[in-house]
Amino acid sequence: MPCFAAEEKCNCGEPPIIYVAALGSGYVFLDAGTENERTLFRPETSDILNDFAPLVPAAANLLLDKNYDAFGDVLIECVNSSFGMLALDNEGKSHERVTSEEFHPEAEPVHSLDHNYYFGYDFRLDPVENAQKLHTYVQEVKELTKHDTVRFRASSMGGVVTMSYIKLYGTDDIETIIFQCCPLQGTAVAGELFNGKVEINKDALLNYATCALPDLGSDALAGILYTLIEMLDAGGVWLGLIGIADELVLNLKDRVFDESLIPIFSTMAGIWSFVPHEYYESAKEFMKLDSETHAVLLQKLDFYHYEVQQQAEALLKDAQANGTKIYIVAGYNMQRTPLVTAYKNNSDGTVDTQYASIGATCAYIGETLPADYEQARFPETNYISPDRVIDASTCALPECTWFIKDMLHSTTHDGHDEFYKVLFNSDVQLTVNDMEEYPQFMQNDVNNQTFKKVRRVTGNDVVDAFNTADDQPTFLNVMKLFATFFKTVLSFLSNFNNK
């Protein structure tokens, strides 16, 4: 983009966009710069295979002797060997041998709607600490591009860091923020795991796997995998595996938590930022944090939880009042992580829709709001989704929150990019009622890299916009029809034989 000379401000009219990336955006190293350097996160596949190789003979022995303690010894050793050095100390600080990747903007002052400056971070650390690094990054980008303001696109955990930034520094430097699938008020999988609530449900596990298939990028592969999953289910294989998993949970859950998960994760302030309010205080007790040993850490956790997460609505409204445009995008109708008792929560596969949207009222996955349900607030405007799954009126910012059905967590395509360009291009705060092509509720169309528009009218036009999503003539959808027919026939034959 053309700019004035280096000592002057850029007049291109396109403030730079900073992509505040998701968890896993920054690598974490052990003994960096030495001959023993190892990537702790994101680890090399070869290192993971080596660390967990002892599990293979241990699993074989378990099938023979049912000695769960012996298997647990090996499992815990493998987990600690692979991830133990990621643990922080009682104050939430990293081991001196463990360092993380540092991020600074590239030297070229490129800024346009098609270019993002990438900000990553160490996911383990206090979001406030990462927000301080983001502040430095913002100043570096402003100096590089000669702009007074920037624009943020925050994805997943990037929203946690962004909210911490807003709390610390306000939004004078930020023109626009798009929150994409962000756990702004946490995620149930963190809350339940940090309370020791583990449950493996077969149907949720299968649904979780099949929900992700359209995003593989290969319709043929998706169809083949779906068929394989369904055939194994029909043959009882998954039920048998779930039975084994249930036995492992029953016999080893307490040991794995006490000897691995709690020592590794209990001091990670970054992961604590995912714990929703209703789980928070009880999680401190379960994760064995006490006011003396972990005094400094608890101060960090409480600051984020009570001053950032629980003040999200006020912080964002203050940002809007300050002139910053705020947009929230949440996915729904995807099976959430099937490892916890909250597996029925509607989600984008990772973050519960109610938490990503800061307060939407959501039906459970596969269900709708009760027939007699009435919109909770703002009756003069329709905020209920056409499929009657979501009431957006209870959101913190209902007029600035969009819901994309069947959007897998932070998985985007060209359609998202075009939508975000419209939002970034606007000089004023847009709402869900301002753009006919981008209404509040949209159907994700991965195959065509776009969204199915849903009109705000009653009648078949609205209903069909969602209900025809699974009727596209793709190989995956053909296999879904075939599997449904096959399982129906099996059920009929089984009932017939029983009679």
Secondary structure, DSSP 8 states (H G I E B T S, - for coil): -----TTS---SS---EEEE--TT-S-EEESTTSTT-EEEES--HHHHHHHHTTHHHHHHHHHHH--HHHHHHHHHHHHHHHHGGG---TTS---TTEEE------SS---STT-EEEE---TTS-HHHHHHHHHHHHHHHHHHHT-S-EEEEEETHHHHHHHHHHHHHTTTTEEEEEEES--TT--HHHHHHTTT-----HHHHHHHHHHTGGGGS-HHHHHHHHHHHHHHHHTTHHHHHHHHHHHHHHHHHHHHIIIIIHHHHTT-HHHHTT--HHHHHHHHHHTT--TTTTHHHHHHHHIIIIIIGGGHHHHHHHHHHTT-EEEEEEEESEE--TTSTTTTSEEBSSSBHHHHTTS-EE--TT----TT---SS-TTS--B-TTS-EEGGGSSSGGGEEEEET--TT---HHHHHHHHHHHH-SS---TTS-TTS-SEEEEETTTTEEE---SSSSHHHHHHHHGGGGS--HHHHHHHHHHHHHHHHHHHHHHHH-
